[in-house]
Amino acid sequence: MDSTLAWNDLVAALRNELQENGGLIRLLNQQTKALYRYDRDENTRLEDQIRSQIRIAIRCRQSRETILRQTASSLALGEEASSETILAHFPMYVQPLLEALCTEVECLNGRLVERLRQNQQLKEHFLTEITPRS
């Protein structure tokens, strides 16, 4: 395995994942504002964009996971080796960058899960508020 190529690919995959997850956070922030304004049309438009962005973010995550599995396999670590184990096999000069990007991806993923949960609760509240009562 060419370690330069592998870490460049991993850096690119991590950056792409961060970028697309950031785009998803932006859309969720817009949706929150639309929900507080009770703007059903804007929420519907954003729902479509959010679904599309989730698909893109999932593809980015899958790409990163594929690179990690391939790297683990080429290092004879087994495809289920942890990220930390795999990163320890890269050159020392690039490990801090890879660790920082991995940490940021994990943090952003946690924020995404929380924002998705919050927006789901807001949507449930929003829909019950504007649904006519019989």
N, CA, C and O atoms as a MOPAC input file, in Angstrom:
PM7 MOZYME 1SCF
protein

 N      0.84100 1    -1.18900 1     0.00000 1
 C      0.00000 1     0.00000 1     0.00000 1
 C      0.87900 1     1.24300 1     0.00000 1
 O      1.86600 1     1.32100 1     0.73200 1
 N      0.51600 1     2.19700 1    -0.81500 1
 C      1.19900 1     3.48500 1    -0.81400 1
 C      0.57500 1     4.31800 1     0.29900 1
 O     -0.55100 1     4.79500 1     0.16000 1
 N      1.30200 1     4.49400 1     1.40500 1
 C      0.71600 1     5.15600 1     2.57200 1
 C      0.36200 1     6.61100 1     2.29400 1
 O     -0.58800 1     7.13300 1     2.87700 1
 N      1.11300 1     7.27900 1     1.40700 1
 C      0.78300 1     8.66100 1     1.06600 1
 C     -0.57300 1     8.72500 1     0.39000 1
 O     -1.41000 1     9.56300 1     0.72600 1
 N     -0.78100 1     7.83300 1    -0.56400 1
 C     -2.06300 1     7.79800 1    -1.26100 1
 C     -3.18800 1     7.47500 1    -0.28800 1
 O     -4.24200 1     8.11000 1    -0.32800 1
 N     -2.97600 1     6.50000 1     0.58000 1
 C     -4.01900 1     6.09200 1     1.51800 1
 C     -4.39300 1     7.22700 1     2.46300 1
 O     -5.57800 1     7.46600 1     2.69700 1
 N     -3.40300 1     7.93100 1     3.01000 1
 C     -3.78400 1     8.98400 1     3.93800 1
 C     -4.37400 1    10.17900 1     3.21000 1
 O     -5.24500 1    10.85900 1     3.75200 1
 N     -3.91800 1    10.45200 1     1.99200 1
 C     -4.53900 1    11.52400 1     1.20700 1
 C     -5.99700 1    11.19800 1     0.91200 1
 O     -6.86400 1    12.06800 1     0.99600 1
 N     -6.26000 1     9.94800 1     0.56800 1
 C     -7.64100 1     9.52200 1     0.31500 1
 C     -8.48700 1     9.64700 1     1.57600 1
 O     -9.63200 1    10.09500 1     1.51900 1
 N     -7.92700 1     9.25300 1     2.70300 1
 C     -8.66200 1     9.33100 1     3.96700 1
 C     -8.92300 1    10.77900 1     4.36000 1
 O    -10.02400 1    11.11300 1     4.79800 1
 N     -7.92500 1    11.63600 1     4.20800 1
 C     -8.11400 1    13.06400 1     4.50500 1
 C     -9.22200 1    13.63600 1     3.62400 1
 O    -10.09100 1    14.35900 1     4.11100 1
 N     -9.19500 1    13.31800 1     2.34300 1
 C    -10.23100 1    13.81300 1     1.42500 1
 C    -11.60800 1    13.29800 1     1.83600 1
 O    -12.58200 1    14.05100 1     1.81400 1
 N    -11.69500 1    12.03500 1     2.20700 1
 C    -12.98200 1    11.45900 1     2.61500 1
 C    -13.49700 1    12.11800 1     3.89400 1
 O    -14.68500 1    12.42100 1     4.00500 1
 N    -12.61200 1    12.33700 1     4.84700 1
 C    -13.01200 1    12.98600 1     6.10000 1
 C    -13.45300 1    14.42600 1     5.85700 1
 O    -14.44500 1    14.87600 1     6.43000 1
 N    -12.72700 1    15.14400 1     5.01700 1
 C    -13.10300 1    16.53200 1     4.70300 1
 C    -14.45100 1    16.58300 1     3.98700 1
 O    -15.28600 1    17.43800 1     4.28300 1
 N    -14.65800 1    15.66900 1     3.05000 1
 C    -15.94900 1    15.61700 1     2.35800 1
 C    -17.07800 1    15.34200 1     3.33900 1
 O    -18.13800 1    15.96500 1     3.27400 1
 N    -16.84100 1    14.40700 1     4.24600 1
 C    -17.87100 1    14.07700 1     5.23100 1
 C    -18.17900 1    15.28100 1     6.11700 1
 O    -19.34300 1    15.56300 1     6.40200 1
 N    -17.14400 1    15.98700 1     6.55200 1
 C    -17.35700 1    17.19100 1     7.35800 1
 C    -18.14600 1    18.24000 1     6.58700 1
 O    -19.06500 1    18.85700 1     7.12500 1
 N    -17.78400 1    18.43400 1     5.33500 1
 C    -18.45800 1    19.43200 1     4.51300 1
 C    -19.93400 1    19.09200 1     4.33800 1
 O    -20.79500 1    19.95700 1     4.50300 1
 N    -20.22500 1    17.85500 1     4.01000 1
 C    -21.61900 1    17.47000 1     3.77000 1
 C    -22.43300 1    17.44400 1     5.06400 1
 O    -23.61100 1    17.80000 1     5.06300 1
 N    -21.81000 1    17.02500 1     6.16300 1
 C    -22.50900 1    17.07100 1     7.44900 1
 C    -22.76700 1    18.51300 1     7.86600 1
 O    -23.81400 1    18.82000 1     8.43600 1
 N    -21.81300 1    19.39700 1     7.58400 1
 C    -22.02100 1    20.81900 1     7.84800 1
 C    -23.17600 1    21.37200 1     7.03700 1
 O    -23.95600 1    22.18600 1     7.53100 1
 N    -23.28700 1    20.92800 1     5.78500 1
 C    -24.42000 1    21.33700 1     4.95900 1
 C    -25.73800 1    20.85300 1     5.53100 1
 O    -26.74900 1    21.55000 1     5.45100 1
 N    -25.72900 1    19.67200 1     6.10200 1
 C    -26.94200 1    19.13200 1     6.71600 1
 C    -27.31800 1    19.92600 1     7.96400 1
 O    -28.49600 1    20.20500 1     8.18900 1
 N    -26.33200 1    20.29000 1     8.77300 1
 C    -26.59400 1    21.13500 1     9.95200 1
 C    -27.21100 1    22.46400 1     9.51300 1
 O    -28.15300 1    22.95400 1    10.13600 1
 N    -26.67300 1    23.04400 1     8.43600 1
 C    -27.20400 1    24.32000 1     7.92900 1
 C    -28.68200 1    24.17400 1     7.56000 1
 O    -29.49900 1    25.02600 1     7.91000 1
 N    -29.02100 1    23.09300 1     6.85500 1
 C    -30.41700 1    22.86100 1     6.47400 1
 C    -31.30500 1    22.64200 1     7.69800 1
 O    -32.43900 1    23.12000 1     7.74100 1
 N    -30.79300 1    21.92700 1     8.68000 1
 C    -31.57400 1    21.70400 1     9.90200 1
 C    -31.80400 1    23.01500 1    10.65100 1
 O    -32.87400 1    23.22000 1    11.22300 1
 N    -30.80700 1    23.90300 1    10.65100 1
 C    -30.98600 1    25.22300 1    11.26400 1
 C    -32.06700 1    26.01300 1    10.53200 1
 O    -32.89900 1    26.66500 1    11.16300 1
 N    -32.05400 1    25.95400 1     9.20600 1
 C    -33.08500 1    26.63600 1     8.42200 1
 C    -34.46000 1    26.04800 1     8.72100 1
 O    -35.44600 1    26.77700 1     8.82800 1
 N    -34.51600 1    24.72700 1     8.85400 1
 C    -35.79300 1    24.08100 1     9.14400 1
 C    -36.32000 1    24.51600 1    10.51400 1
 O    -37.51700 1    24.75300 1    10.67600 1
 N    -35.42900 1    24.61800 1    11.48800 1
 C    -35.84500 1    25.05800 1    12.82100 1
 C    -36.50800 1    26.42600 1    12.73400 1
 O    -37.56700 1    26.64500 1    13.32200 1
 N    -35.89200 1    27.33800 1    12.00800 1
 C    -36.46300 1    28.68000 1    11.84900 1
 C    -37.81500 1    28.61800 1    11.15200 1
 O    -38.75100 1    29.31100 1    11.55200 1
 N    -37.92400 1    27.79300 1    10.11200 1
 C    -39.19600 1    27.65300 1     9.39100 1
 C    -40.27700 1    27.08400 1    10.30600 1
 O    -41.43100 1    27.51000 1    10.24700 1
 N    -39.91300 1    26.13600 1    11.13800 1
 C    -40.89300 1    25.54400 1    12.05000 1
 C    -41.37300 1    26.55900 1    13.07400 1
 O    -42.56400 1    26.60500 1    13.38300 1
 N    -40.47300 1    27.36900 1    13.60400 1
 C    -40.88600 1    28.39100 1    14.56600 1
 C    -41.77600 1    29.45300 1    13.91900 1
 O    -42.58100 1    30.08900 1    14.60000 1
 N    -41.63300 1    29.64600 1    12.60700 1
 C    -42.49100 1    30.59000 1    11.87900 1
 C    -43.79300 1    29.93100 1    11.41800 1
 O    -44.64900 1    30.59000 1    10.82800 1
 N    -43.94100 1    28.62300 1    11.68900 1
 C    -45.09800 1    27.84600 1    11.22100 1
 C    -45.23700 1    27.93500 1     9.70700 1
 O    -46.34400 1    28.04900 1     9.18000 1
 N    -44.10600 1    27.88200 1     9.01600 1
 C    -44.07600 1    27.99000 1     7.55600 1
 C    -44.06400 1    26.58600 1     6.94700 1
 O    -43.00600 1    25.99200 1     6.74000 1
 N    -45.25000 1    26.07600 1     6.66800 1
 C    -45.40700 1    24.71100 1     6.16700 1
 C    -44.73300 1    24.53200 1     4.80400 1
 O    -44.07300 1    23.51700 1     4.58000 1
 N    -44.88300 1    25.48700 1     3.90000 1
 C    -44.28800 1    25.36100 1     2.56300 1
 C    -42.76000 1    25.31100 1     2.62900 1
 O    -42.12600 1    24.49600 1     1.95900 1
 N    -42.18800 1    26.18200 1     3.43300 1
 C    -40.73200 1    26.19400 1     3.58100 1
 C    -40.25300 1    24.89500 1     4.22800 1
 O    -39.22200 1    24.34700 1     3.83800 1
 N    -40.99300 1    24.41200 1     5.20500 1
 C    -40.61600 1    23.15400 1     5.85100 1
 C    -40.66000 1    22.00300 1     4.85300 1
 O    -39.77100 1    21.15100 1     4.85300 1
 N    -41.67500 1    21.96700 1     4.00900 1
 C    -41.78200 1    20.90500 1     3.00100 1
 C    -40.60300 1    20.96600 1     2.03900 1
 O    -40.01800 1    19.93600 1     1.70100 1
 N    -40.25500 1    22.17200 1     1.60000 1
 C    -39.10900 1    22.34700 1     0.70500 1
 C    -37.82400 1    21.87700 1     1.38200 1
 O    -37.01000 1    21.17900 1     0.77600 1
 N    -37.65700 1    22.26100 1     2.62600 1
 C    -36.45300 1    21.87700 1     3.36500 1
 C    -36.40900 1    20.37900 1     3.64100 1
 O    -35.33200 1    19.78300 1     3.62900 1
 N    -37.55400 1    19.76500 1     3.88700 1
 C    -37.59400 1    18.30700 1     4.11700 1
 C    -36.99300 1    17.56900 1     2.92300 1
 O    -36.22100 1    16.62500 1     3.09300 1
 N    -37.35100 1    18.00400 1     1.71400 1
 C    -36.79800 1    17.37000 1     0.51100 1
 C    -35.28500 1    17.56100 1     0.44300 1
 O    -34.55000 1    16.62200 1     0.13700 1
 N    -34.82800 1    18.76500 1     0.72600 1
 C    -33.38600 1    19.04100 1     0.70300 1
 C    -32.65800 1    18.25900 1     1.79000 1
 O    -31.55600 1    17.75900 1     1.56600 1
 N    -33.26500 1    18.15500 1     2.95400 1
 C    -32.64700 1    17.42100 1     4.06400 1
 C    -32.51400 1    15.95100 1     3.71200 1
 O    -31.46600 1    15.35100 1     3.95100 1
 N    -33.56200 1    15.35900 1     3.14500 1
 C    -33.48700 1    13.94600 1     2.74000 1
 C    -32.36400 1    13.73000 1     1.72800 1
 O    -31.60600 1    12.76500 1     1.82400 1
 N    -32.26700 1    14.63200 1     0.76600 1
 C    -31.21200 1    14.53900 1    -0.24300 1
 C    -29.83300 1    14.68100 1     0.40100 1
 O    -28.91100 1    13.93400 1     0.07400 1
 N    -29.69700 1    15.63500 1     1.31100 1
 C    -28.41400 1    15.87000 1     1.98200 1
 C    -28.04400 1    14.69200 1     2.88100 1
 O    -26.86500 1    14.36000 1     3.00200 1
 N    -29.01700 1    14.06600 1     3.50200 1
 C    -28.74000 1    12.88100 1     4.32600 1
 C    -28.17000 1    11.77400 1     3.45400 1
 O    -27.22200 1    11.09500 1     3.84900 1
 N    -28.74500 1    11.58700 1     2.26400 1
 C    -28.22300 1    10.55800 1     1.35100 1
 C    -26.77200 1    10.85600 1     0.96800 1
 O    -25.94100 1     9.94900 1     0.92500 1
 N    -26.47200 1    12.11700 1     0.69500 1
 C    -25.10100 1    12.50800 1     0.34800 1
 C    -24.16700 1    12.25300 1     1.53100 1
 O    -23.07700 1    11.70900 1     1.35800 1
 N    -24.59100 1    12.64500 1     2.72700 1
 C    -23.76300 1    12.45200 1     3.92500 1
 C    -23.52200 1    10.96800 1     4.19200 1
 O    -22.43000 1    10.58200 1     4.61000 1
 N    -24.52200 1    10.14400 1     3.95700 1
 C    -24.36200 1     8.69700 1     4.14500 1
 C    -23.33700 1     8.15000 1     3.16300 1
 O    -22.50200 1     7.32500 1     3.53200 1
 N    -23.39600 1     8.60600 1     1.91000 1
 C    -22.40100 1     8.15500 1     0.92200 1
 C    -20.99300 1     8.57200 1     1.33900 1
 O    -20.04400 1     7.81000 1     1.15900 1
 N    -20.85300 1     9.76300 1     1.88900 1
 C    -19.53600 1    10.21900 1     2.36700 1
 C    -19.04500 1     9.33900 1     3.51000 1
 O    -17.87800 1     8.94800 1     3.53700 1
 N    -19.92800 1     9.02700 1     4.45200 1
 C    -19.53900 1     8.15500 1     5.56200 1
 C    -19.13200 1     6.78000 1     5.05000 1
 O    -18.13800 1     6.20900 1     5.50000 1
 N    -19.90800 1     6.25300 1     4.10400 1
 C    -19.59200 1     4.94100 1     3.53800 1
 C    -18.24900 1     4.96300 1     2.81700 1
 O    -17.49500 1     3.99200 1     2.87700 1
 N    -17.95200 1     6.05200 1     2.14600 1
 C    -16.66700 1     6.19000 1     1.46100 1
 C    -15.51900 1     6.16300 1     2.46700 1
 O    -14.51900 1     5.47500 1     2.26300 1
 N    -15.67400 1     6.91400 1     3.54800 1
 C    -14.64400 1     6.91900 1     4.60300 1
 C    -14.47900 1     5.52600 1     5.19700 1
 O    -13.35700 1     5.05900 1     5.39400 1
 N    -15.59000 1     4.86800 1     5.48100 1
 C    -15.52600 1     3.52400 1     6.06600 1
 C    -14.87500 1     2.52900 1     5.10800 1
 O    -14.13500 1     1.64400 1     5.53800 1
 N    -15.14700 1     2.67400 1     3.82100 1
 C    -14.52900 1     1.79300 1     2.82500 1
 C    -13.02000 1     1.99300 1     2.79800 1
 O    -12.26100 1     1.02400 1     2.76400 1
 N    -12.58800 1     3.24300 1     2.81300 1
 C    -11.14800 1     3.53100 1     2.81600 1
 C    -10.49700 1     2.94100 1     4.06300 1
 O     -9.41500 1     2.35900 1     3.98200 1
 N    -11.14800 1     3.08700 1     5.20700 1
 C    -10.58400 1     2.52600 1     6.43800 1
 C    -10.51900 1     0.99800 1     6.37800 1
 O     -9.52600 1     0.40700 1     6.80300 1
 N    -11.55900 1     0.35900 1     5.85900 1
 C    -11.55700 1    -1.10700 1     5.74300 1
 C    -10.47000 1    -1.58200 1     4.78600 1
 O     -9.76000 1    -2.54800 1     5.06600 1
 N    -10.34900 1    -0.89200 1     3.65100 1
 C     -9.32200 1    -1.27300 1     2.67800 1
 C     -7.92300 1    -1.07800 1     3.25200 1
 O     -7.03200 1    -1.90000 1     3.04300 1
 N     -7.74700 1     0.01200 1     3.96900 1
 C     -6.45200 1     0.27300 1     4.59400 1
 C     -6.14800 1    -0.79700 1     5.63700 1
 O     -5.03400 1    -1.31800 1     5.69300 1
 N     -7.13100 1    -1.11800 1     6.45600 1
 C     -6.94300 1    -2.16100 1     7.47400 1
 C     -6.59500 1    -3.48900 1     6.82300 1
 O     -5.71100 1    -4.20800 1     7.28900 1
 N     -7.28700 1    -3.80500 1     5.75700 1
 C     -7.03600 1    -5.06600 1     5.05700 1
 C     -5.62500 1    -5.09100 1     4.47100 1
 O     -4.92600 1    -6.10000 1     4.57100 1
 N     -5.21000 1    -3.99000 1     3.86600 1
 C     -3.87500 1    -3.94800 1     3.26100 1
 C     -2.76600 1    -3.98800 1     4.31300 1
 O     -1.63400 1    -4.37000 1     4.01800 1
 N     -3.10200 1    -3.59200 1     5.54000 1
 C     -2.13300 1    -3.65500 1     6.63900 1
 C     -2.25300 1    -4.96400 1     7.41200 1
 O     -1.58400 1    -5.15400 1     8.42700 1
 N     -3.10300 1    -5.86200 1     6.93000 1
 C     -3.35600 1    -7.16000 1     7.57900 1
 C     -3.88200 1    -6.98700 1     9.00200 1
 O     -3.55900 1    -7.77000 1     9.89500 1
 N     -4.70000 1    -5.94600 1     9.19900 1
 C     -5.28900 1    -5.68900 1    10.51300 1
 C     -6.68400 1    -6.29300 1    10.63200 1
 O     -7.23500 1    -6.38400 1    11.72900 1
 N     -7.24200 1    -6.69600 1     9.52100 1
 C     -8.62500 1    -7.15600 1     9.52500 1
 C     -9.54500 1    -5.97900 1     9.28200 1
 O     -9.28200 1    -4.87100 1     9.75000 1
 N    -10.61200 1    -6.21300 1     8.55800 1
 C    -11.50300 1    -5.12300 1     8.16300 1
 C    -12.24100 1    -4.47700 1     9.33500 1
 O    -12.75400 1    -3.36700 1     9.19700 1
 N    -12.30300 1    -5.14200 1    10.47200 1
 C    -13.02600 1    -4.59600 1    11.62500 1
 C    -12.12000 1    -3.86300 1    12.61200 1
 O    -12.54600 1    -3.54700 1    13.72300 1
 N    -10.89000 1    -3.59200 1    12.22400 1
 C     -9.96500 1    -2.86600 1    13.10500 1
 C    -10.52000 1    -1.47400 1    13.38800 1
 O    -11.16400 1    -0.86800 1    12.53100 1
 N    -10.26800 1    -0.97500 1    14.58900 1
 C    -10.76500 1     0.35200 1    14.96000 1
 C    -10.00800 1     1.43700 1    14.19500 1
 O     -8.89900 1     1.22300 1    13.70500 1
 N    -10.63500 1     2.59300 1    14.10900 1
 C     -9.99400 1     3.73900 1    13.45300 1
 C     -8.66400 1     4.06500 1    14.12300 1
 O     -7.67100 1     4.34000 1    13.44900 1
 N     -8.65000 1     4.03100 1    15.45000 1
 C     -7.42900 1     4.35800 1    16.19100 1
 C     -6.29200 1     3.39800 1    15.82800 1
 O     -5.14500 1     3.81300 1    15.65800 1
 N     -6.62500 1     2.11900 1    15.71400 1
 C     -5.61600 1     1.11700 1    15.35400 1
 C     -5.07200 1     1.38400 1    13.96000 1
 O     -3.86700 1     1.29900 1    13.72600 1
 N     -5.96100 1     1.70400 1    13.04700 1
 C     -5.55100 1     1.96300 1    11.66300 1
 C     -4.70100 1     3.22800 1    11.59500 1
 O     -3.65100 1     3.23900 1    10.95300 1
 N     -5.15500 1     4.29400 1    12.25600 1
 C     -4.42700 1     5.56700 1    12.21000 1
 C     -3.01600 1     5.43200 1    12.76800 1
 O     -2.10400 1     6.12800 1    12.32300 1
 N     -2.83400 1     4.55200 1    13.72600 1
 C     -1.50700 1     4.35800 1    14.32200 1
 C     -0.49900 1     3.81500 1    13.31000 1
 O      0.70700 1     3.87800 1    13.55000 1
 N     -0.97300 1     3.28700 1    12.19200 1
 C     -0.07100 1     2.73700 1    11.17300 1
 C      0.31500 1     3.75800 1    10.09500 1
 O      1.14300 1     3.46900 1     9.23200 1
 N     -0.27900 1     4.93400 1    10.14800 1
 C      0.08900 1     5.97900 1     9.19600 1
 C      1.35600 1     6.66900 1     9.69300 1
 O      1.70500 1     6.54900 1    10.86700 1
 N      2.04800 1     7.39300 1     8.80600 1
 C      3.25600 1     8.11300 1     9.23100 1
 C      2.93700 1     9.07300 1    10.38300 1
 O      1.86600 1     9.67900 1    10.42000 1
 N      3.86900 1     9.20000 1    11.30800 1
 C      3.67300 1    10.03600 1    12.50200 1
 C      3.28900 1    11.47300 1    12.15400 1
 O      2.48200 1    12.08800 1    12.85000 1
 N      3.86600 1    12.00500 1    11.07900 1
 C      3.60800 1    13.40700 1    10.74600 1
 C      2.17000 1    13.67200 1    10.31400 1
 O      1.73800 1    14.82400 1    10.32900 1
 N      1.42000 1    12.65000 1     9.93300 1
 C      0.05200 1    12.85600 1     9.48000 1
 C     -0.98400 1    12.39600 1    10.51700 1
 O     -2.16900 1    12.70400 1    10.38900 1
 N     -0.54500 1    11.67700 1    11.52100 1
 C     -1.48400 1    11.16200 1    12.52200 1
 C     -2.28100 1    12.25700 1    13.23200 1
 O     -3.48900 1    12.09200 1    13.40300 1
 N     -1.65900 1    13.38100 1    13.66000 1
 C     -2.45900 1    14.42000 1    14.32700 1
 C     -3.58000 1    14.97300 1    13.43600 1
 O     -4.68500 1    15.22900 1    13.91300 1
 N     -3.29400 1    15.15400 1    12.15700 1
 C     -4.31600 1    15.63800 1    11.23200 1
 C     -5.46000 1    14.63600 1    11.12900 1
 O     -6.62900 1    15.01100 1    11.22300 1
 N     -5.12700 1    13.37800 1    10.93600 1
 C     -6.15300 1    12.34700 1    10.80900 1
 C     -6.97300 1    12.21500 1    12.09400 1
 O     -8.19600 1    12.08200 1    12.04600 1
 N     -6.29800 1    12.25300 1    13.22700 1
 C     -7.00400 1    12.15800 1    14.50800 1
 C     -7.94200 1    13.34500 1    14.70400 1
 O     -9.07200 1    13.17400 1    15.16200 1
 N     -7.47800 1    14.54800 1    14.35900 1
 C     -8.30900 1    15.74200 1    14.50500 1
 C     -9.53600 1    15.66900 1    13.59700 1
 O    -10.64600 1    15.99100 1    14.02100 1
 N     -9.33600 1    15.24900 1    12.35900 1
 C    -10.46800 1    15.13200 1    11.43800 1
 C    -11.45800 1    14.06900 1    11.90800 1
 O    -12.67000 1    14.27900 1    11.84600 1
 N    -10.95300 1    12.93900 1    12.37400 1
 C    -11.83900 1    11.87600 1    12.88100 1
 C    -12.62700 1    12.36000 1    14.09500 1
 O    -13.82400 1    12.09300 1    14.21000 1
 N    -11.95700 1    13.07000 1    14.99600 1
 C    -12.63100 1    13.60300 1    16.18200 1
 C    -13.71200 1    14.59500 1    15.78300 1
 O    -14.81100 1    14.57900 1    16.33800 1
 N    -13.40300 1    15.45500 1    14.82600 1
 C    -14.38200 1    16.44700 1    14.37700 1
 C    -15.58400 1    15.77700 1    13.71900 1
 O    -16.72000 1    16.20400 1    13.92400 1
 N    -15.34200 1    14.73500 1    12.93200 1
 C    -16.44600 1    13.99300 1    12.30900 1
 C    -17.33900 1    13.39200 1    13.39100 1
 O    -18.56400 1    13.47300 1    13.30000 1
 N    -16.73200 1    12.79000 1    14.41300 1
 C    -17.51100 1    12.19400 1    15.50100 1
 C    -18.33800 1    13.25200 1    16.22800 1
 O    -19.51000 1    13.02200 1    16.52700 1
 N    -17.74200 1    14.40600 1    16.51200 1
 C    -18.46000 1    15.49100 1    17.19500 1
 C    -19.62300 1    15.99400 1    16.35200 1
 O    -20.72800 1    16.19100 1    16.85600 1
 N    -19.36700 1    16.19800 1    15.07700 1
 C    -20.41500 1    16.69200 1    14.19200 1
 C    -21.52900 1    15.66400 1    14.03500 1
 O    -22.70200 1    16.02700 1    13.95500 1
 N    -21.16900 1    14.38700 1    13.99100 1
 C    -22.19000 1    13.34200 1    13.92300 1
 C    -23.07600 1    13.37200 1    15.16500 1
 O    -24.28800 1    13.18300 1    15.06700 1
 N    -22.47700 1    13.60700 1    16.32700 1
 C    -23.25900 1    13.73100 1    17.56000 1
 C    -24.20300 1    14.91800 1    17.50600 1
 O    -25.35800 1    14.81500 1    17.91800 1
 N    -23.71700 1    16.04700 1    16.99900 1
 C    -24.57700 1    17.23000 1    16.84800 1
 C    -25.71200 1    16.95600 1    15.88000 1
 O    -26.84200 1    17.39300 1    16.09500 1
 N    -25.40700 1    16.22400 1    14.80300 1
 C    -26.43800 1    15.90600 1    13.81400 1
 C    -27.55200 1    15.06500 1    14.42100 1
 O    -28.73400 1    15.34000 1    14.21000 1
 N    -27.17600 1    14.05700 1    15.16400 1
 C    -28.18000 1    13.19700 1    15.79900 1
 C    -29.07200 1    14.03000 1    16.71300 1
 O    -30.29400 1    13.87700 1    16.70400 1
 N    -28.46200 1    14.90800 1    17.49700 1
 C    -29.22600 1    15.75600 1    18.40800 1
 C    -30.13900 1    16.71600 1    17.64500 1
 O    -31.30500 1    16.87600 1    18.00500 1
 N    -29.62100 1    17.35100 1    16.59700 1
 C    -30.44100 1    18.28900 1    15.81200 1
 C    -31.58600 1    17.58100 1    15.11100 1
 O    -32.69700 1    18.10900 1    15.05600 1
 N    -31.33500 1    16.39600 1    14.57300 1
 C    -32.40800 1    15.62900 1    13.93500 1
 C    -33.50200 1    15.30200 1    14.94900 1
 O    -34.68900 1    15.38900 1    14.63500 1
 N    -33.10500 1    14.92700 1    16.15800 1
 C    -34.07300 1    14.62000 1    17.21400 1
 C    -34.87200 1    15.87600 1    17.58500 1
 O    -36.09700 1    15.82700 1    17.70100 1
 N    -34.17400 1    16.99300 1    17.76800 1
 C    -34.84400 1    18.24100 1    18.12100 1
 C    -35.83000 1    18.66500 1    17.03700 1
 O    -36.96200 1    19.04800 1    17.33100 1
 N    -35.38900 1    18.59400 1    15.78500 1
 C    -36.27300 1    19.01400 1    14.70200 1
 C    -37.47400 1    18.08800 1    14.57700 1
 O    -38.57000 1    18.54200 1    14.24800 1
 N    -37.28700 1    16.80400 1    14.83200 1
 C    -38.40800 1    15.87500 1    14.79500 1
 C    -39.44000 1    16.25600 1    15.85700 1
 O    -40.64300 1    16.23200 1    15.59700 1
 N    -38.97100 1    16.60400 1    17.04300 1
 C    -39.88500 1    17.03100 1    18.09900 1
 C    -40.59700 1    18.32600 1    17.71400 1
 O    -41.79500 1    18.47800 1    17.95500 1
 N    -39.86200 1    19.25000 1    17.11900 1
 C    -40.48300 1    20.50200 1    16.67500 1
 C    -41.53600 1    20.24300 1    15.60300 1
 O    -42.60600 1    20.85200 1    15.61600 1
 N    -41.22900 1    19.33500 1    14.67000 1
 C    -42.19900 1    19.01600 1    13.61500 1
 C    -43.46500 1    18.42300 1    14.21900 1
 O    -44.57400 1    18.77100 1    13.81100 1
 N    -43.30400 1    17.53400 1    15.18500 1
 C    -44.47400 1    16.94400 1    15.83300 1
 C    -45.30100 1    18.02400 1    16.51300 1
 O    -46.52900 1    18.01700 1    16.42200 1
 N    -44.64100 1    18.94700 1    17.19100 1
 C    -45.33500 1    20.05700 1    17.83900 1
 C    -45.98800 1    20.95700 1    16.79600 1
 O    -47.14900 1    21.34000 1    16.93700 1
 N    -45.24600 1    21.28900 1    15.76100 1
 C    -45.72600 1    22.15100 1    14.68600 1
 C    -46.97700 1    21.56100 1    14.04400 1
 O    -47.95800 1    22.27000 1    13.82300 1
 N    -46.94500 1    20.27500 1    13.74800 1
 C    -48.07700 1    19.64100 1    13.07400 1
 C    -49.29800 1    19.55600 1    13.97700 1
 O    -50.42100 1    19.68300 1    13.49000 1
 N    -49.11400 1    19.34400 1    15.27800 1
 C    -50.27900 1    19.29800 1    16.16700 1
 C    -50.84300 1    20.68700 1    16.39700 1
 O    -52.04600 1    20.83600 1    16.60800 1
 N    -49.99700 1    21.70400 1    16.36000 1
 C    -50.45900 1    23.08100 1    16.55400 1
 C    -51.34600 1    23.55700 1    15.40700 1
 O    -52.31600 1    24.27900 1    15.63500 1
 N    -51.01900 1    23.15600 1    14.16700 1
 C    -51.77700 1    23.69200 1    13.03900 1
 C    -52.84400 1    22.74000 1    12.51900 1
 O    -53.61300 1    23.09600 1    11.62600 1
 N    -52.89400 1    21.52200 1    13.07700 1
 C    -53.91900 1    20.57800 1    12.65300 1
 C    -55.23800 1    20.99200 1    13.28700 1
 O    -55.31700 1    21.17800 1    14.50100 1
 N    -56.28200 1    21.13700 1    12.46200 1
 C    -57.58700 1    21.52300 1    13.02100 1
 C    -58.08700 1    20.46900 1    14.01000 1
 O    -57.94000 1    19.26600 1    13.79600 1
 N    -58.67100 1    20.95200 1    15.08000 1
 C    -59.22600 1    20.03800 1    16.08700 1
 C    -60.70700 1    19.83400 1    15.79700 1
 O    -61.41500 1    20.76100 1    15.40500 1
 N    -61.16100 1    18.59100 1    16.00200 1
 C    -62.58700 1    18.33700 1    15.75400 1
 C    -63.39400 1    18.38700 1    17.01800 1
 O    -64.60900 1    18.19500 1    16.98200 1

